[in-house]
Amino acid sequence: MRRIEEVDHLRSTELRLHALFLQGMDGDALAYRRFLTATATHLRAFLRRRLSRWPDEVEDLVQEALLAIHNQRLTYDTAVPLTAWVYTIAKYKLIDWLRRHARRDSLHDALDDVDEGEHALFSTTDEAAGEARRDLAKLLGLLPDKQRDAIVHTKLDGLSMREAADLLHMSEAAVKVSVHRGMKTLAAILRGSP
């Protein structure tokens, strides 16, 4: 019963936001403001869950996502669920933030006096995940922007080639080529080949 209620709530949210968005696109400023306000509420919850260790960053990312949504509103395909489009933009902003944060953190990693074996014994899953994210961010940072973005959207975000192409303003073929070349480059880097 609870699952049905959740699905109904999600469907209701999608329909309400979609209607407000389309009214806003037709020139209804009040509907567009309501869309942005409601979307901000959903984005805050979405980002709080993912940035629990950095609560002060949530509002900045909400604003970045809202600005990106506003700037890309003309690219929205009405055949795609609006909430999926909104969350894709938010995830992209989150990944950009994580990438910037990982780069900044890697420049300021503290040197511990703890024995390496002892440190490994007490390391947490969060630390391992953080290290993996930093490593991935470093690797992806070595790629040209088009290749990196294509890989992030298709391989990490799980978007289809078409969805990634729409988001990146590229053809599907260009996205496929970028993913292929990027993966080939990453494989060569990991093997130690130039």
ABEGO torsion letter per residue (X at the ends): XAAAAAAAAAAAAAAAAAAAAAAAAAGBAAAAAAAAAAAAAAAAAAAAAAAAABAAAAAAAAAAAAAAAAAAAAABBAABBAAAAAAAAAAAAAAAAAAAAAAAAAAABBBBABBAAAAAAABBAAAAAAAAAAAAAAAAAABBAAAAAAAAAAAAAGBBAAAAAAAAGBBAAAAAAAAAAAAAAAAAAAAGBX
